[in-house]
Amino acid sequence: MAPHDFWQEMHPPGTFRCDREFTSFYVAALDDGRQLRLPIRILGDGEQALASLIVNQASFAVLDALAENLAEKIRPMRIDVVAGLPTLGLTLAAAVAQKLGHARYVPLGTSRKFWYRNDLSVALSSITTPTQEKRLYIDPRMLPLLSGRRVGLIDDVISSGASIVSGINLLAACGIEPVVIGAAMLQSERWRESLADAGPQWTARTVGVFSTPVLQRNAAGRWQVPARPQT
C-alpha cells in the first residue's frame, strides 16, 4: 500500500486474516468485526514494531466509524462535556462530542496565548515527539464548561500513557477529575503502568475502540503477535 492509502476504508468482517503474522500492515478489528489496516512502524532496535494510527489523515468514513464506536462505549458514563488532547486527539474528541449530541467540546492546547495562566499548565511529553519540550494548557475561559461536570478526556492513541497523564494532571489542577478516558487505539500495554502510577482508578476508566500489541520480528522476517505466556 502507498502510505497515503492507509486509514481510508473500513473493511467488512473477514476481509483479511487476523492471524498472528503480518507483513506490510496490521489488521485491527472493531467489536462488530469491521477491519482497519494500520501501517507497521519499526522501532529502533529493528526487532520490534507497532501498528500506527494517525486520525487526522484518516478518511471521514474511518473517523466517523471510530468516533461512533468510542461514543457508544462511553455513552453509559453520561458525559456532560468532552475534553480533547492535542494534537491528533482534538480531531477525535470533536467527532466524539458530536456523536454524543454535544454542541461543543473543550480543546486543550500546547500553544500559549497571552491570557493563559502558568498555574493552569503542565509539562507534556509524547512518545512520537520525545525530544520536544512542550506544556499543556487550558484556556481559563473554558473552565466554567468543565467545573462540576462529568468530563470525558479523549486522545487518539494511548501508548506510553505520558500524554494522557499530563491531561489528567492538568484537569486535576483545575479541580476536575474525568469520569472516563477514551481513545481510538490502545497501543501495547505500556500505558497501564503510567496510568496506575497516576492513580488506581485510571486503568479501569480507560476505554479504547481497539487494542494493538507490540509486534516481534520472526525468523521469516515477518511481524508476529507474541504468544501470551501460559499460566
Secondary structure, DSSP 8 states (H G I E B T S, - for coil): --GGGTTS--B-TTSS--SSEESSEEEEE-TTS-EEEEEEEE-TTSSEEEE---GGGS-HHHHHHHHHHHHHHHGGG--SEEEE-SSHHHHHHHHHHHHTT-S--EE-BSS--TT--GGGEEEE--SSSTT--EEEE--GGGHHHHTTS-EEEEEEEESSSHHHHHHHHHHHHTT---SEEEEEEEESSHHHHHHHHH-TTTTTTEEEEEEE-EEEE-TTS-EE-------
